[in-house]
């Protein structure tokens, strides 16, 4: 009696998969199911177990220096600028090497009058102490203070080589260049604004109110080389 080929195949023992291959596969499957359950809110109870935690391990803040301020901060202006910064490489298309960043920069610029330079020669008072004349330096602009919460990148386009550089960089997609450029434009806009003029006006009102409360009836405030 002869066995057919099919019967021989059925009688052969099936090869078993070793346990050391089965266990990792089962574990990987379970992990995938758990992650999918959390992703689609099928297992909301596990969200707290695998949720992300933030730990602030920042060291103590050190006081580096103290500087006495003698300036009167009379006014400040809020500015916003849209920076369109593009960098191209010679003889290479933008898809290979180059970048373009569209960045919204927001910041403030203050205007102040330096009262620390006012001495006895800059203040004239009559004998009756009813009239006073003060000669002050012109108002000046402070440095732009960028607001990180209101500044953001709208879009970033980078070539292949730039993307590879970001991959191996500790600080990918560095925004310091566009942030500095935004501060530069804001500073230039502040020079063309009315900040210094309003700062002098506010300083005059403050000093006149202060000296009037001290009994002076006529208070004149001059700036720079102006003459009464």
C-alpha positions in Angstrom: 0.0 0.0 0.0 1.5 3.3 -1.1 0.8 6.7 0.3 0.0 9.6 -2.0 2.0 12.8 -1.9 -0.8 14.6 -0.2 -1.0 12.1 2.6 2.7 12.3 3.1 2.6 16.1 3.5 -0.2 15.8 6.0 1.7 13.2 8.1 4.8 15.4 8.3 5.0 17.3 11.6 4.5 21.1 11.2 7.4 23.3 12.1 6.8 25.2 15.3 7.8 28.9 15.8 10.3 29.2 18.7 9.0 30.9 21.8 11.8 33.5 21.7 10.3 34.7 18.4 6.7 34.6 19.6 7.1 36.6 22.8 8.5 39.8 21.3 5.9 39.7 18.6 3.1 39.4 21.1 4.5 42.2 23.2 4.9 44.5 20.2 1.3 43.8 19.2 0.0 44.6 22.7 2.0 47.9 22.8 0.6 48.8 19.4 -3.0 48.1 20.6 -2.5 50.2 23.7 -1.1 53.1 21.8 -4.0 52.9 19.3 -6.4 52.8 22.2 -4.9 55.9 23.7 -4.7 57.7 20.4 -8.4 57.2 19.6 -9.6 57.6 23.2 -10.6 54.0 23.4 -8.7 53.5 26.6 -9.0 56.9 28.4 -7.9 55.5 31.7 -4.4 54.8 30.4 -3.8 58.4 29.4 -2.6 59.2 32.9 -0.2 56.3 32.9 1.5 57.1 29.7 1.0 60.8 29.7 3.8 63.2 29.3 5.2 64.9 32.4 7.2 68.1 32.5 10.0 68.6 35.1 11.6 72.0 35.7 15.1 71.4 36.9 16.3 74.9 36.3 18.9 76.1 38.8 18.6 79.2 41.0 18.6 82.6 39.2 21.8 84.6 39.9 21.8 88.4 40.3 24.8 89.5 38.2 24.7 93.2 38.7 22.6 96.2 40.0 22.4 99.5 38.2 20.7 102.6 39.5 18.4 104.2 37.0 18.1 107.9 36.7 16.1 108.0 33.5 12.4 108.8 33.3 10.6 106.3 31.1 8.1 108.7 29.6 6.4 106.5 26.9 6.6 103.3 24.9 5.3 102.0 21.6 4.2 98.6 20.4 5.4 97.5 17.0 4.9 94.6 14.7 6.8 93.7 11.5 6.5 90.8 9.0 10.1 89.7 8.1 10.6 87.9 4.8 14.1 86.6 4.9 15.4 84.6 1.9 18.9 83.1 1.5 20.1 81.7 -1.8 23.1 79.8 -2.9 25.0 80.5 -6.1 24.7 77.9 -8.9 22.3 75.8 -6.8 18.5 75.7 -7.0 16.4 76.6 -3.9 15.2 73.0 -3.6 18.8 71.9 -3.0 20.3 74.8 -1.0 18.5 77.8 0.3 15.9 78.9 2.8 13.1 81.4 3.1 11.4 82.3 6.4 8.3 84.4 6.9 8.4 85.7 10.5 6.1 88.0 12.5 8.1 90.0 15.0 6.5 91.9 17.8 8.2 94.2 20.3 8.2 97.4 22.3 10.5 100.4 22.2 10.6 102.9 25.1 11.5 106.5 25.1 13.2 108.2 28.1 14.7 111.4 29.3 18.0 111.1 31.3 17.5 113.1 34.4 20.8 112.0 35.9 22.7 114.6 33.8 20.7 117.5 35.1 22.9 119.6 37.5 22.6 122.9 39.2 23.5 124.8 36.0 20.5 123.2 34.2 18.0 124.5 36.9 17.3 128.2 37.4 15.0 129.4 40.2 14.1 133.1 40.9 14.5 134.6 44.4 10.8 134.3 45.2 10.9 130.6 44.3 7.8 131.0 42.1 9.5 130.5 38.7 11.7 127.7 37.6 13.4 126.8 34.3 14.9 123.4 33.7 17.1 122.5 30.7 17.1 118.8 29.9 18.7 116.5 27.3 16.5 115.4 24.4 14.6 112.2 24.8 16.2 109.1 23.6 15.0 105.7 22.4 15.8 102.5 24.2 16.6 99.2 22.5 13.8 97.2 21.1 12.5 94.5 23.4 11.1 91.6 21.5 8.0 89.8 22.8 8.6 86.1 22.4 4.9 85.3 23.1 3.7 87.5 20.2 6.5 86.6 17.7 6.2 83.5 15.6 7.3 82.0 12.3 4.5 81.8 9.7 6.3 79.5 7.3 9.8 78.0 6.7 11.1 76.7 3.4 14.4 75.0 3.3 16.4 73.1 0.7 17.6 69.5 1.0 21.0 70.4 2.3 19.6 72.9 4.8 17.2 70.2 6.1 20.1 67.8 6.5 22.1 70.5 8.4 19.1 71.0 10.7 19.0 67.2 11.3 22.6 67.2 12.6 22.4 70.5 14.4 21.8 71.1 18.1 19.6 74.1 17.2 17.6 73.3 14.1 15.7 76.1 12.3 17.5 78.8 14.3 15.3 82.0 14.4 17.9 84.3 15.8 18.6 85.8 12.4 15.0 86.8 11.6 14.5 87.9 15.3 17.5 90.3 15.0 16.2 91.6 11.7 12.8 92.2 13.2 14.4 94.1 16.0 16.4 96.2 13.5 13.3 97.1 11.6 11.3 97.9 14.7 14.1 100.2 15.9 14.1 102.0 12.6 10.4 102.4 12.7 10.6 103.8 16.3 13.0 106.5 15.0 10.4 107.7 12.5 7.6 107.7 15.1 6.6 110.3 17.5 7.9 108.5 20.6 10.7 111.0 21.5 8.4 114.0 21.0 5.7 112.4 23.2 8.3 111.4 25.8 9.4 115.1 26.1 5.8 116.2 26.4 5.1 113.6 29.1 8.3 114.6 31.0 7.3 118.2 30.9 3.9 117.5 32.3 5.4 115.3 35.0 7.9 118.0 36.1 5.4 120.8 35.9 2.9 118.9 38.1 5.7 118.1 40.6 7.0 121.7 40.9 3.5 123.2 41.0 2.8 121.0 44.0 5.9 122.5 45.6 4.6 126.0 45.2 6.1 127.1 41.8 3.6 128.9 39.6 5.7 129.2 36.4 7.6 126.2 35.3 9.5 126.1 32.0 11.1 122.9 30.7 13.6 123.2 27.7 15.3 120.4 25.8 18.7 120.3 24.3 20.1 123.7 23.1 16.6 125.3 23.0 16.4 128.8 24.3 13.6 130.3 26.3 
